[in-house]
Amino acid sequence: MKVIHSKDIDSIEVKGGKDTTRQVLISDTEGPNFAMRKFIMAAGGGMPRHTNSVEHEQYVLKGKASIGIGDKTFQVSEGDVVFIPAEVPHWYTNIGEGNFEFLCLIPNKEDIVKIVPHNSEC
C-alpha cells in the first residue's frame, strides 16, 4: 500500500521533450499490473512524435494540448480521456497559456520508446 501527496514525489525532465517533466506516482515495482505517471508540460512545451511498445491510458487534469495519434490530431483539455495503442506514433504540444497536466497509466511491461520522424510511414 502507498499513500503520498504528489508534491512529495520528485519530477524528472522528459528526455527528448521540451519543457516537460514526469513524476512516477506508482512505479512498476509498487503496482502489480500498471504504473501511474504524471506529466506536466509548460506553455509551448511538448514531446516529439514517437512510439511506445506499450499502450497508454491517459486522463487530462489541467490545460489544453494538441495531441497527434497516428494520422489524426486531437485538441484535448481537462476531463478528457485518451487511449494510445502500443506502437502507434503520437506527439504532444501544449497549446494553452498555462501548464498542460495529465495522468498516464501503462502496463508493467518493457516499454521501448522510439522517436519517429514525420516523413516515416508506420
C-alpha positions in Angstrom: 0.0 0.0 0.0 1.0 3.6 -0.6 -0.4 6.9 0.3 1.7 10.0 -0.5 1.0 13.5 -1.9 2.2 14.1 -5.4 4.1 17.2 -4.3 6.4 14.9 -2.3 7.4 12.9 -5.4 10.4 14.1 -7.4 10.0 15.3 -11.0 12.4 14.5 -13.8 12.9 16.2 -17.2 11.5 14.1 -20.0 14.3 13.1 -22.3 13.6 14.4 -25.8 10.7 16.5 -24.6 10.5 20.3 -24.4 9.7 21.9 -21.1 8.1 18.6 -19.9 8.6 16.8 -16.6 7.4 13.4 -15.4 6.6 12.1 -11.9 6.3 8.3 -11.3 3.4 8.3 -8.8 3.1 4.5 -8.7 6.1 2.6 -10.0 6.1 -0.8 -11.8 7.5 -2.3 -8.6 4.6 -1.0 -6.5 1.6 -1.7 -8.7 1.2 -5.3 -9.8 -0.3 -4.5 -13.2 0.1 -0.8 -14.1 2.4 2.1 -13.3 1.0 5.6 -12.9 2.8 8.7 -14.1 2.0 12.4 -14.1 3.3 14.6 -16.9 3.5 18.4 -16.8 4.2 20.5 -19.9 4.9 24.2 -19.6 3.2 26.6 -22.1 4.7 25.8 -25.5 6.2 22.5 -24.3 5.6 19.1 -25.7 7.0 15.7 -26.7 8.1 14.7 -30.2 6.5 12.1 -32.4 7.4 8.7 -31.0 6.1 5.2 -30.4 6.0 3.1 -27.3 5.9 -0.7 -27.1 3.1 -0.5 -24.5 -0.4 1.1 -24.6 -1.2 4.4 -22.7 -4.3 5.2 -20.8 -4.4 9.0 -20.0 -6.6 11.4 -18.1 -6.2 15.2 -18.6 -6.0 17.1 -15.3 -5.4 20.6 -16.5 -4.7 22.8 -19.5 -5.0 22.3 -23.3 -3.0 20.4 -25.8 -2.8 19.2 -29.3 -2.1 15.5 -29.5 -1.3 13.6 -32.6 -2.2 9.9 -32.6 -1.5 8.0 -35.8 -2.6 10.3 -38.6 -5.2 12.2 -36.6 -4.8 15.3 -34.4 -7.0 16.0 -31.4 -7.5 19.0 -29.1 -7.8 17.9 -25.5 -8.5 19.6 -22.2 -9.4 19.0 -18.6 -11.5 15.9 -18.1 -10.7 14.3 -21.5 -9.6 10.6 -21.6 -7.0 9.5 -24.2 -6.1 5.9 -25.3 -3.0 5.4 -27.3 -2.5 1.8 -28.6 1.0 0.2 -28.4 3.3 1.0 -31.4 1.1 3.9 -32.7 3.1 7.1 -33.3 2.0 10.0 -31.2 3.1 13.5 -30.1 2.0 16.4 -27.8 2.1 20.2 -27.9 0.8 22.4 -25.1 -1.4 25.0 -26.8 -2.6 26.7 -23.6 -1.3 29.6 -21.7 -0.6 27.6 -18.5 0.6 24.1 -17.8 -0.8 21.0 -19.5 -1.0 18.1 -17.0 -2.1 14.6 -17.4 -2.0 11.2 -15.7 -0.6 8.3 -17.8 -1.1 4.7 -16.9 1.0 2.0 -18.6 1.1 -1.8 -18.2 4.1 -3.2 -16.3 5.9 -4.5 -19.3 9.1 -3.3 -21.0 8.4 0.0 -22.7 10.7 0.7 -25.7 10.4 4.3 -26.9 11.4 5.2 -30.5 11.4 8.7 -32.0 9.6 8.6 -35.3 10.4 11.3 -38.0 7.2 12.9 -39.5 8.1 11.6 -43.0 8.2 8.0 -42.0 5.5 5.6 -42.8 4.2 3.5 -39.9 
